[in-house]
Amino acid sequence: MLLSALGFALMAACVKSAATRGIPVLEIVAFRAIVSLALSYLDIKRKRLSVWGNNKPLLIARGTVGALALMCVFYAVSTLPLAEATVLQYTYPAFTALIALWFLKERIQFATLLCIGMSIAGVIAMMQPNLRDGIIIDASALSIAAALLGALGSAVAYVIVRHLSRTEDSSVIIFYFPLIAFPLSVVLLHDNFVIPNLEALALLILVGIFTQIGQIGLTKAMAVEKAGKAAAYAYVQVVFSAILGWALFAEVPTLWTAIGGLFIISGALINTFYKR
């Protein structure tokens, strides 16, 4: 899980670095999708499965929602301080609980209600504009909205995956994400494609590599440990992102970011460990 958290934090740093070199967010998504598409296809062929699955409408929905969520997340990462963008992603447990209540008819427990309340309080704290020390004040509201939409999309995708897991192999579910993300990002990119130099190309390749490292670490951890205990270690990604943001981009988290992040992460951890 620590390797997974580091992999995803490094992926976000590479996304931000590529964006600062003039590579459009949609182009970064397209490169990320190419790597994932190739690896997912090889994995399905290794298992000797059909790439198309059984529940095609829901698989397409999962891929579409996941692709749109990734675009929002990458935009937030490229325009917000790394730590702030990462913390906002962890509002997804609150969104997941609300969507699961409606879609899967799952009851919301007290700990989850507490998580939802603390997530809302954390977001409100982080949206305070007066203590941002001049960091992207003009774009901050849009960037925070994009981060929250990314978290919402992740939650929707997560609930769909839980439903699909009853009938589909995990590799097929994963395959539909880049299958939709690549053509969608290319169409939306249109003629804004920027030919990357060697440095930018290396960063784009590293986005795919670090994403794969993160996913492998996550999969291995979930295979040998209870999901709740393993997932708790994912929050170390916030620490890694704060360190990388400071070291690579001279980003120092503001007081409001720290307060909001404390509320959001604490709420998520309470939701994870309440039964204990």
Secondary structure, DSSP 8 states (H G I E B T S, - for coil): -HHHHHHHHHHHHHHHHHHHTT--HHHHHHHHHHHHHHHHHHHHHHHT--TT-S-HHHHHHHHHHHHHHHHHHHHHHHHS-HHHHHHHHTTHHHHHHHHHHHHT-----HHHHHHHHHHHHHHHHHT-GGGSTTSSHHHHHHHHHHHHHHHHHHHHHHHHHHHHTTTS-HHHHHHHHHHHHHHHHHHHHTT------HHHHHHHHHHHHHHHHHHHHHHHHHHHS-HHHHHHGGGHHHHHHHHHHHHHH-----HHHHHHHHHHHHHHHHHHHTT-
